[in-house]
Amino acid sequence: MTTSNLFTLPFAPGGWPGEADDAPSARDYGLPDARDLQGLLSDTPARPRGVETAYAPRVVPLGQEGRADITPRGFATLPAFGSRPAPAARVGQIPVERIRADFPILAEQVEGHPLVWLDNAATTQRPKQVIDRISHYYLHENSNVHRAAHTLAARSTDAYEAAREKVSRFIGARGPENIIFVRGTTEGLNLIAHSYVKPLLRPGDEIILTQLEHHANIVPWQLIAQETGATIRVAPVDEHGQLIVEEYIRLFNDKTRFVSATHVSNALGTVTPVQELVQIAHRFGVRIAIDGAQSISHIPTNVTALDADFFVFSGHKIFGPTGIGVVYGKQEVLEEARPYQGGGNMIADVTFELTRYQPSPNKFEAGTGNIADAVGLGAAID
């Protein structure tokens, strides 16, 4: 039985000497592998004064293969979805102390020792640039958005919508109207489940998940399945934790209504072949959501090229604030989806007999949103 893809666990150190030439490694995907990470434990080699390190941001215009604007020199860019990557160049020297200096919390002492944060898969720490931007918002811009003509309302609205535009460009969306701000990946998946998928379901209909899913991509589907009489079917993994694509394909039938799958497993680090999963779902006429919570910080994402119907992620996974996340949706599915919550901001006109809703994304952002942290997410992307 073959497995789903060519990927292995991203930092597995096995097989250095004598391994097959085509064995995949983290370097194939522009990431440091175990050898590079081991090097961080040793002293950083001295370099001549005035000589810069290899680390620097690289900006690539949107539309050029969807490469993100965060690739350091010395790191290879990712291949197109579905292609076999060429081996990456050796990772350059990383200026660890310069990077640490951007994170005020790393000055904390834990039992008499400097804090070393290794729990980024759960949440990242915030750099001072994000903290300063949020502080600036509260000092100079704080107001509701979209609802007033005074100066602070204009500033706040401009900052909020600028953050939406930054997110749109960061993930390669067609436009900011495809970007919905939510509290995080969990709320994003619940929004998709209740606003778009639940109205489609009848007793006996089926939703496909995988064994690699986070609880946030299981429980929302269980809830709507219990309410509608739908059934959840689960694509298995092999003994190496890789998704078995052949079994995924076998799950589709005329009762399949939706697929939701992770890009990177939060437990194993398994990278799923999302382009293939999307193409298979569409071949059967089924919409699909991709949980990008664990991939967004490591794998350049172009949602237009990926062609997923939905893509979700959390800001706190990419050095942004907690309590802010993103749902990307294709225009046609957002037009079909029902409002998730009712209240101010999402309405165009209200009477006791009838309410007309704003178009996306405002239709899904009822009430006063988390404006400051949306702005902070924009700063993290900057």
N, C-alpha and C positions, 0 to 999 in steps of 0.2 A: 504494500500500500504506500503510495507516494504522499509526501507532505505538501503543504500549501505553497511553500516558497523557498527561496534560496537563502533566507536570512538565518542567522544563529543568534544566540543571546549576545547582545552588543559588546560586552566587555569580557567575554569568556576568554581566559588566557590559554586554553588548551591548544596543543598542536603547533607551537612556534617552529621548533626545529623539525624538518622533515615532513611538514604538513603539505597537503596537496596544493599546487600552485593556484588552483582556482577556489580554494577554501575561502569563504567570505569572512570578513572581519569588520570591526567597527571602522577601520580606516577606509574601507571600500565606500563608506557612506559619509566621508568627511568628518568623522568623529575620532577622538583619541581612543586608542585601545589600551589594554592592560599595561603594555610596556610604557606608553606615554604617561599613564596615571602613576605608575610606579616611579617614574622619573620625578614626579612632583614631590615625592617623599624625601628625595635627596636635595642637597643644597643647590640652589640655582647658580649655574656657572656665571662667573664674573664677565662683564662685557665692557668694552672701552667706553669711556665717558662720552656722552653725546650720540651714541649709536642706538637707534631705536630697535625695539624688539620686532619680531615678525607679526605681532598681533596688531591688527587694525581693522576697523569695519570696512566692508566692501559693499558699495551700493550698486545694485543692478536695477535698471528701469523695469517697471511692471510690464509684463508681456514677453520678456525674454526668458522663456522656459519657466517662468514662475519662481526664479531663484529669490530667496529672501535676502534682505539687506543686512544680514548679520554674520556673513561668512568671513572669518579672519583669513588674512593671507597665510598660506601654508596649509589651509584646509581645502580639500577638494569640494566642488559643488556636487549636489546629488544628481544622479542620472534621472532621465525621464521615468515616470511611473512605468513599471513593467519591464524595463530594460536591465541588462546585466551590467553593473558598473565596472569601470576600469579601476585598478588599484589606485588609491589616493597617494599623494606625496607625503613624505614624512612631516608630521606635525611640528610646527615651529615652536620656538621657545615661548612659553606663556608667562607674562609678567604678573605673577600671582599677587605680589604685594600691591601693585597698582590697582588690580581688580578688587582686592580685599578693602582697599582704602575707600572705595565707593560705597561700602556697606557699613554704616555706623554701628550696627548691632554686633559686628565682629570684634569690636573693642571690648565687649563684655568678657568677664572672667568667669569661668566655671570651675569650681573647686581649685582655684588658684592658677588655672591655665587659660590661655586665650581660647575663646570659643571657636570650634571647628564645626561647621554646619554640613552634615552629610545627608540631610533628609529632604533634598530638593524634589524628590519624586512626590512627596506629600505636599510641600509648599516651599516656595523660595523665599529668601529674605528680600527686603526692599532696599534698593540703592538710594543714596541721598537725593539723586535727581528726581525720583518719584516722590519721595517724602517732601521735598521742597516744592514740587509742582502742586501737590495737594494743599500744602500750607498756603501757597500763593492764591489758590482758588478761594479758600476760606477768608483770606485777608483782603482780597480785591475783587472777587467775582461772584460771591455767593448769592444765588437767587434761584427761583424756579425757572425752568426753561419753557419756551413756546407759549407763554401765557401773559406777557406784559410788554410794554414798550419802553420802560425806563432803562437807564444806563446799565445797571447791574444785570437786569434780565437779558439784555442784549449781549453783554460779556459772557454770561453763563451759557446762554444758548450757543454762542459762537464756539466756546471752548468744548462744549458737549458734542456738537456736531463735527467739530474738527477731529475729536477723538474717534468718532464713528468713521470718518473718512480715512484716518490712519489705519484703523483695523481693516477696512475694506481693501486698502492697498497692500497691507501686510500679508493677507491671505489670498490675494489675487481674485477678489470678488468683482463682479461687473460694476457694482456701485454701492454707495452707502445705504441705499434703500433696501439692500439685502441683509443688512447687519442689525440684529436686535440685541439690545443690552439686557442681560438677566443677572441674577445673583451669582451664577456659576454654571458649570457643566451639569450639575444635578438638576437645577431648575430648568436649564435648557432642554434636557431630555424629557422632563415632565411636560414642558410646554409643547414639544413636538408630539408626545404621546396623546395629550388631551385635546390639543387644538386641531391637529391634522389627522392623526391615525384613528382615534376613538370613533369619530363620526363615520369612518369607513367600515367599521367592524360589525359583523353579524355572528350569531352563534355558529361555531364550527370553523370560522375563519382562523388564519394562522399568522403568527409573527415569528420571524427567524432571528435568533441571537446566536452567539458563539460561547463556548466554554471559557473564553478569555475575558469575559465582561466584568467590569467593576459593578458593585451592587447598584450604583446609580443608573446602570444600563440594564438592570434586571427588574428591580422593584416597580418602576413606573409601568412597565409592560405587564407585570403580574396584576397590578391594580386595575388597568383597563381591561385585561383579559377576564378578570373576575366579574367586572361590571357588564361585559358584553357577551360572555360565553365563548370568547375566542380561546385559542390554544397557542402556547409557546413551544416552538421547536428549537432545538439547540444543536449547532454544528460542533462536532467533537474535535479534539486535538490528539496528536499522536504522543508517543512516549517521550518525545523531545519538546513537547509543549508547542508544536507547530500546528496550525489549523489545517485540517484535511479538506482540501478544496473539493475533492470528488464527493465527499459526504455532504458538504455544503450544497452542492448542486442538486443532490438527490432529495433535499428537503423541499425543493420548490414544486408546487402543484397549482391547480386552479383555485385553491383556497388561500394561497399565500397573498397577504395584503401589504406587508411591510417587512423591512430588514433593518436592524440596528446593530452595528458592529464596531468594535474598538480598532483603532489604528495601531496602538502599542499597548500591550498588557501592563496594567499597573502592578501585577504580582510577579510575572516572569520576565517582562521586558521583551516578549515576543513581538516582532514586527509583522503585522498581517499584510497580505498583498491587496491593499485597499482598492487599487485600480481594477484588479481582477474581480474583486467582490462586487464593485459597483457595476462593472460591465455585465456580469452574470445576472445580477438582479434586474438590470434594465432589459436584458435579453428576454426575461420572463414578464416584462411589463410591470415590475414592482419597484416602488420608490425605496430609497435607502438613506439612513443617517449614519454618519461616521463620528464616533467619539474621539476627538483629537486632544483630550486632556493631557495625555502623556507624550504625544508626538509633537505638539506645537512648539515646544522649546528645543527640539533636537532635529526635526526634519522640515526643511523648507516646504511650505504648503501653497499650492495654487488650486483653490477650490473650483475654479472654472475649468482647468485642465483635468482635475480629478473627476468632475461631472457628478459628484454626489449631490443628492437633493437637499440634504442638510449636513452641516458640520458644526460641532460645538466644542468649546474649550473654555477654560477658566483663566482669568487674569493672574491669579496668584501663582500659577505654574510658570509664568514667564516674567517674574520680578515685578509684576503689577500688584495692586492692592487686593486684599480679600474682599469678598462680597460683590465682585463684578465678573461677569462672564459674557460670552457671545454665542448667539445662534446665527449661523449663516443659513439662508434658505434661498433656493431658486425663486425667481419672481412668481412663476405660476403656482408653486405650492403655497407660497405665502398669501397669494390672493385667494386660494381655496380654503386655507386654514381659518378656523374660527378664532375670535379673540380668546386669549387665555384668562384674562381677568377684566372686570369692568371698572370704570372710574374716570377721573379726569385725564386729560392729555390724549386719550385714545379715541375721543369722540369728535365728530364733526358737527353734529346737531342732536339735541336731546329733547324729546317731549315725553309725556307719560304714555303716549300711544306708540311711539317709534323712536329708535335711536339709529343714527347713521354714524359709521365709524370712519376714522382716519385711515388712509392707506398705510401699508407697511412702510417703515417699521413701527410707527406710532401706534398702530392698531394693537400691538402686543406689549406696549409699555404704559400700562395704566398707572395713574397716580404720579407722585413725585418720585422719580427714580434716584438711583445712587449716582448723582451727577459728579460729585467730587472724585469718586473712585473710577468712573469712566474716564475722566480727565487724567487721572493718575495712570490708567492703563495706556492712554495715548503717550504719556511721558515714558513709560517703560518701553513702548515700541520705538520711540525716538532713540 
